[in-house]
Amino acid sequence: MPLKISRILHAGYVFDCDGTAIAFDPIVENPFSRNCHAFPDVRFDLDQVRQLRLDAVFISHFHDDHLSLESLDFLDRATPIYLYCIFDELFQMIRTLGFEKVARLRVDVPVRVGAIEVIPRRALDDDVDSLFQVRAAGVNVLNVVDSWIGPETLAQLAGLGPWDMVLWPFQTMREVAVIAPRLAGPARPTLPDDWLEQLQVLAPRYIVPSSCQFVQEDWSWYNQAMFPVTYRQFAREVGVAVPKAKVLRLDPSASVLLDADGLTQAAPLPWVIPVGPQEIDFDYRPGLAPPATADIARRFPALSEADAALVLDFCRHGLLERYRDMELFEDSYFQQPRLWRLSLYRHDGATTVLHYRLDGDLIDLVPSPGLDEAPSWTTDVPLAKCHAALVLGESLTSMYMRINDADFDAATLEQLKQADITDDPLIRCLFNDAIGAYQAAQLKRLGYCVDTH
């Protein structure tokens, strides 16, 4: 009996073998994670999803494009959920949805579900995510999800071969580059050397470009600036580096049967319905000039007076309290006295500008800095997106925040080139303690009382 492998969307798969069906990182929303739109486009027959009787769901990590409670909400509550995560709050949130069995995955500890064995393997950042080894029907599959593989794990995986298929995270996301485009260098025109070297070590029969099956809103400049790798490029470079492997593109709903003799096409998932052309590819445009944040802010609806007031109150009071409570890194850009300018853009393009004096762990609002004093760090963000981060758990990558999009003197510019973009005070105050914020907001939208303790 062969192993059937079906693509749902992004990092989501269904593995089916000899009457056992399990899912990995299932997402049945489009868009998901607020503004990630399926690429290529699909819709979901949610009535069929509700009728699914999966034998288990495995989730590689807690990021909202992998662990979505609004997607899990469509599944039968008797479905066992296995999650790799070091934070207890996320397990409790899944239990709050009503799932009866929620278990913690541990590195190198196998989980047997019927005819399929799943073994979590250590990712480079093992405080966050994991990869999965899957054994069934005599074949050996490595689902890298969107993790990085460290040297020790690579050596381990090499000894666990031969590999029949590797699901490889093929897109090199330029998430920092679009946040700070003025300081960003050009994208590397080729795949990372270590990717090709690792694939050569693994030497699988089949390689699937995996994860990152999404783009942002159709008007978003991110679609031409964040995704530098195309399917064509991946197939070409991997084909040269690992000539004995076949690169196989699996779009949403597509299914294949894998066994020791090879691979054949199979019936697609009936509840994942392709919409429009599917053989499309990413369109990266190096050197693309980003639109002004004021123009981006006009894309979002107006906040109510109360919601706008909530954001401004946070920026004038709550942000200062959070910043003072956090511990600054020793090499932080803000260990020296700095003037920070925060600009909040409304839907009509109007701007609220606030200035702050920072010195180490100290921060204070500056009512009106002198005309001869220029800011040494700037942050621009749509007011609506700041509200979404505060209330809806929106992640940094969808906020359209712009860091240091200003003219600086030469000395400041040299210092900024060495600074860490995530040292930004707004980023730190919104996201430093935001573990599970998106999922907590999902629970509220679904009508559940949020209690993670």
N, C-alpha and C positions, 0 to 999 in steps of 0.2 A: 504493500500500500504506500504510494508516494506521499510526500508532505506538500500540502497545498499552501501557498503563500500569497496573500492578497493584500494590496495596498488600500488603506482607508484614505489617509490624508496626512501630509507632513511626515511625522515619525510614527504614524499609526499603521498597524498591520494586524491581520488575522492569520494565525497559523492553525491549520486544520489537518488532523491525521487520525485515521482509523477511529472516527467517531468522537474525537476530542477536539474542541475548538477553544483557542485562547486568543486574547487580543493584547497588543502592546500599545501603550500610550494612545488610546483611542480618542479622537476628536471628531465629533459629529455636528460641528457648528461651522457656519460660513457666513460672515467672518468669525474668526476666533481671536482670542487675546485682544479684543477691542477693534483692532484694525488690520488683522492679518487675513487677507482674502485668498482663497484657494487658487493655486496656479499650477496647472490649468484649473478652470472653474468647474465646480460640482455643486449639486444639491443633495440633500439626504432625505430618504423616505423614512421619516421618524416613526411612523406607525410600524414599519418593519423592524426598525431598531428596537422598539419596545418589545417586540416579540422574540428577540434574540435570547438564546439560552447558552451563554458562554460558560465554559467550565472554569475560567479564571481570567482575570485582567492583571497584567504586569505593567507597572509604571516606573520608568527609569529615574525620575527625579521630580521635584515639586514645582518646577517652572510652569507657568500657566498655559503654555502651549503644549504641555505634556500631561499635566494634571489639571483637568478642567472638571469642576463639579457639575457644571451645567451639561456637560456631555455624559458624565457618569449618571446623572439623574434620569436618563432614559433607560438605564439598564435594570434588569431584575435584581432586587436587593439580596437575593440568595447567592449572587455571583461573588466568589472570593476575590478580594482585591489585595494584590501584593505590591507594596510600595518600597522603593529604596529612598530613604530620607532619614536624616538625623534629628528632625524636629517633631516632637510628639504632637504638636498642635495640628499638623496635617492629617495624622491618623484619626484624631478626634473629629475633625471636620468631616471626613469620609463616613465615620460612624454616625455623625449627626444626620447625614443623608438617609440612614437606615440600613446600611450594609451590615450584614450579620458577621462576616469574617473579614477582618482587615489585618494583614500581617506585615511585619517588617522584613524586608529582604536583607540578607547579609552576604558580603563578598565571599565567593567560593563555596557557598552553602547551596546545594542543589534543591530545587523544588520539582517534584514529580506530579504532573497532572495528567492522569490517564496515560496516553501513548506518547506524551511530550515531556521532556525534561528541560528545565530552564535553570541556568547557573549564572548568577550575577558575577561579573568580573570587574576588577578594580579599574576605575577611570583615573586619569591624571589628577583631577580635582575630586577626590573621593569624599569630600565633605558635601558635595553637591549632587553628583550624578554617578551613573553606573553604565556598564555595557552588559549585554546578555549573550551568553552562549546557549544555543538551542539544539537539542539532539532529538531526532525523531526519524522513524522510517529508515534508519541506517545512514542518515545524512547529518552533517555538522554545519550549523549556520552561526555566524557572528553578527549580531545586531549592535553596531557601534553607537546607535542613536545619534546624538550630536556631541559626543564626548571626544576628548583627546586621550591618546594612549601613551602611557609612560614607558620607559625602557624595560622596567621589570615586568610589567604586564605584557609587553610585546614578546619578551622572551618566553613567558609562560604560555601565551597564545600560540607561539610557534611550536612549542612542544605538544600542544593539544590538537594539532592538525592531523591529517590534512583537512582543509576547509572546502566545503562545497560551495558556499555562498557567503559573501560579506555585504552587509547593508552599510554603506559608507556615507558619512555626512559630507556631501560634496561642496557645499557653498561656503566660501570664505566671506562671512558677513563683515561689512564695513560699518558697524554700529557706532563706533567712536568717531569715525571719519565724518559721518553725516551730522554728528552733534557739534563737532568743531571743524568745519570744512576749511576755514582759513589756514589752520595749522596742519591739516592733514596732507600727507604725502600721497603720491599716486599709488594706485593699486598695483600689486605685483601682477605682471602679465601672464604668469604661469602658475600651476598648482604648487603648493609648498613641497619642497624637496622631501621633507620627512613623511608626507602622505605617500608619495610614490615609493619611498624606501620601505615603509611599513607594509604597503600592499605587496611589494616584492617578497617580503619576509613571509607574509601570510599565504601568498600564492594560491588564492582560491580559484575554483573553476568559473564562478560567476561573481560579478561585482555590480551592485545596484547603487546608483547615486541616490542617496536617501536624505531625509529631513529637508527642511527649507522649501517645501512646496507651497509657497505663498508669496504674495506681493502686498504692498500697502494700497490705500485708496487709489482709484484710477487717476486722480489728479496729482498724486504725490510725486515729488521729485526723487524721493527715496527709491522708487522703482528703477531709476536709471543710475543711481549712485551707491546703493547699498549691496547689490548683488553682482559681483564682478565675474563669477564663473558661469559659463553656459553649459548646458548638457553636451553640446557639440565639442566644446573644449575638453570637458572631462573625459568623454569617450576617446578623443584623439590622444590625449597625453597618457591616460591610463593604458590605452591600447599599445602604446609604444613601450611603456615601462613594464607592463605585465602582459606580454603578447599571447601567452597561453590562456589568459582569462577572457571571458566574454563579458563586455559591459552591457548590462540590461536595464533599460529604463522602464520603471513601473509607475504608471500614472494612477491616480485615484480610481479605484474599483478593479483595476487590472489584477489578474490572478495567473499563477503558474503552478505546475506540478513538478516537484523536484525529487529525484531519486538517484540511485547510484549510476544509472544508465544515462542520465541527462535531464533535460528540462523541456517541458511541453506547455503550450498555452492551455488555460482552463477557463471555465465560465466565470465571468466577473461577479463581484459582489452585487447582488440585486438592489441593495439599499443605498449604494453610492452611485449617483446618477451623473455621468459627465454632461456638462453644459458647454456647447460651443466647441471650437477647435481644441484638440488636446495635444497635438504635436507642436506646441509653441515653446519658445525659449526665452531666457532672460535677455535683457537689452541694456547692457552696461555702457555708459557714456562718460569716459574719463574727461575731467576738466569741466563738467557741467556746472554752470553757475547756479547756486541755490536761490530760490525766491526769498524775498524779505519775510521775516517772521510776521510782520503786520499783514501781509497778503495771505499767509497760511492761516492766521487767526480768523480771517474772514470766512474760512471754510467751515467753521464750527458755529453752532447756534448760540444765541445770546444766553448768558446765565441769568437766572432770576436775581433780583436785588439781594435776596437773602444769601444765595449761593456766592455771588460776587463778594458780599460783605464777609462771608466765612473765609474766603481765600485771602482777602486783604488783612483781616484780623490775624490770620495765621502768619502772614509775612511780616506783620508789625509786632507781633507778640510771641506766638507759639514757636515760630522759627528760631527766635533768639533763645528761648528756653531750651529747645532741643539741642541747639548748637552748643550751648554752655554745658549741657549734660554729657556730651559726647567727648571721647578721648581723641585728641588729634594725633596723627602719626608724626613721628619724630622728623621725617623728611618732608612734611607737608609744606606746600607753597605758602600756606597761611601761618606758618610759624613766625614769619616776619610781619610787621604792620602792613596791612593792605586796605585799599579802598575798593569795595565791591559795589557794582551797580546791577540791580535787578530790575528788568523791564517786563511788565505784564501787559500783554496786548489783548484788547477786547475784540469782540466780533466785528465792530465797526472801524477797527484800526486805531482807536484811541488807546493811549498808553499811560499806565501808572508806573512812574519811575521811583525806585527807592534806593537809597545809598546806605551802606553799612561800613563801619570801621571794624576791622578784624585784626587781632593780634594774638596768635596762639589760640587758646580756648576762650578768649574774650571776644564779644561782639556787641555792637551798639548801633542803633539807627543814627544816621547823620542827617539832621533836618535839611541842611543846604550846604554842601561842600563848597569850598572856595572855587572861584572861576579858574584859578591857576593850578588846581589839583585835579588831575585826570584819574579815572579809575584804573586799577591795575588788574582787574578781573571783571568780566561782564557776563551776565546771564539773561537771555531773552526767552520768553515762553508765552504761549497763548494762555490767557486767563482760564479758559474752559479746560485746558489740559492740566493746569495746576489743580483745579478743582477735582478733576477725574482722578488724579494721583492721590489726593487727600481722602476722597470719599469712595471711589470705585476701585481702588487698588491698581490703577493703571500703571503699567511698567514704563521704565525710562525710554525704551526703544520706540514707543508710540506717542511720546509727548511732544515731539517736534521742538524740543529744547535746543537752543543755539548757544554755544559757549564761546566767549571771546571773539565775537563777530564785530570787532571794532578796530580802530587804528590806534596802535600803541607806539610809544617811543622805542627806539632800538634796544635799549637796555632791558626794558620790561618784556619786549618781544622775545629776547633771548632766554629770559627766565621762564616765560610761558611755554616755550618749546620743550623745556625739561619737565614741566609740571604734569601731573596726572589729572586728566579731565574729570575723573570721578571724585577728585578732591573738591569739586564745586560745592559750595555751601548748600545750595538748594537741593542738589542731588543727595548729599549726605543727610540732610534733615528730612527728606521725603522717604528715602529708601534704606537707610542704615538698619532700621529695626522693622522692616516691612515684610518679614517672613510670613507668607500666607495671606497677605493683605488682599490680593486679588480673589483668592478662594473665599475669604471671609465675606467680601462684598458679594460674591456669587451666592453664598448661603442666604444672605439678607434678601437678595432679589428673588430667590426661590421660596422665601417665606419661612425660613428656619431661624430659630434663635441661635445666635452665634455665641458659643461657649467653648473655648479651646482648652479648658482646664479640667 
